[in-house]
């Protein structure tokens, strides 16, 4: 991923560019309350995989009630979706990813990903996992925490 960078006046920075394509999907949930995270990698995106993600996520601290903010992607909207009892899905309006706290985490990671080159996808995954797991609870909490959401989460929990 190529991005902007600062350089001296008159100096045109050069960045190596790689024309390869390989991908993986990283699913993640971050708590704005305590900074905990749950990250899960799988090759794909569909309603069945989303359901599997929710089941795996529900097993992390199973007595904890979890509120998952989701957009209106087709795989989030399946009518047959089995949602674990300790998970509540909070939908955001269409075309408003900035309302999803987790999107802030992905932006944080993408900022650090710019202008990097990897020999293969395994090295990219290694870098990505290190980035995700080196992020301490205070940092992730500072990125995703929002007093508006905290108020909403508390109202949902108190229902």
N, C-alpha and C positions, 0 to 999 in steps of 0.2 A: 504494500500500500504506500503510495507516494503522497507526501504532504508538504506543506509549506514549512520553511525554517528561516531563522534569522541569519543574515550574513553581513559582512562589511559592505559599505557602499561601493559599487562597481565590481564586486565579486559575485560571480554567478556560481552558486553551489552545484556540484555534480553528484548525482545519486545513481548508483547502479540500479537497474530495473530488470526484473525477472519476468519472462513470459511463460510461466508455468501455471497450471491450474490443478489444484487438488483442494478438497474441502473436508470439513468435519463440522459437526454441530455441537455447540456447547450450550446447554440449558442451565440456567442459574436463578437462584432466589437469594436475596439479601435482606436481612432484617434491619429496618430503620430504627428499631428499638434497642437491640443489643449488638448489632453488627455481625451476627452469625451469618454464615453462608452455606448453601448447598449447591454444588455444581456437579453436573452430570453430562458426560459426553456420549453421543450416539450418532450414528450416521443416518440422519433422516429427520423429516418433519412431517407428521401427520397426526390425526386425532388419536390413533392407537398409541403412538409414541408419547403424545402428550399425557394420555391416561397412565401409561407406564411411569412417566416422570412424576406425576402426582402421587402415585402409589409409593414410589421410592422416597420421595420427599416426605410423605406422611410418616414414614418409618424413622426419620431423624427426629429425635425427641418426640416420640409418639403421643405423649400426654399434652404436648403444646398445641394450642390452636393456631393455625396458620392462615393468613390472608394473602392470597396470591393475586397481584394486579395483572390483568391480561388485556390485550387489545382485541380487536374483532377479526383476527385471522381465522380462516375457515376451519383450521384444525382445533381452534378453541371453542367453536360453536356447535360441535356435534351434539345431536339430540340424545345419543345413546351413551354419552360420557358418564362413567362411574367416578364420582368424586368422593374421596375418602371423607369420613365424618369429621376429621380434625382439620379440614381445609375448606375455606370459603373463597370463591372466585369473585373478585371485584373487577368488573368491566369498565374500561375507560372509553370515552367517545371515539368514533372513527377519526383517523388521521391526526391523532394527538399523542405520538410516542413520548413527547416530553413529559407527559403526565405519569409515565411508568417509571418509578424510581430505579428499577434495574437498568433501564436504558442509560442512566447516568454512569453506571459502572462500566457498561460496554464502551461508552464514549471515553471514559478515563483510560481504559485499556487500549483503545484505538489510538489515542494520542501518543502513547508510548510505543506503539507498533509501527508508526510511520517511518519510512525510509530504512527499514530493516530487511535483510535478505536471509533466507534460510535455504540450505542445500536440499532439504526434503521436508515433507509434511511432519515427519516424526520430530525433527528439530524444532519446527514451528510449535508443535503441540507441547514439547518440553518447555519452551520459552513461555507459552501461554499458561500452562499449569503453574509454573514458578510464579508468574505474575499474579495469578488468581490466589494461590495459596500463601504467597508472601504478604498479601494485603491483610493487615491486622484488623481486628474488629472495630477499633476506633476510626481507622481510615475509611473502611466501607460504610460505617455508620454516618460519618461526616459527609460522604458522597450521596447516600440515599435518604438520609433523614430530612424530613420536611414537616414543619409543625401542622400544616393543613392535613397531611396524611395521618400523622399521629393522632389528631383529633378524630378523624374518620375511623381509624382502626380501633380506637378506644370505644367509640359508639357501637361499632359492629360487635366487639367483644362483650360489651355490657348488655346486649340484646337478650 
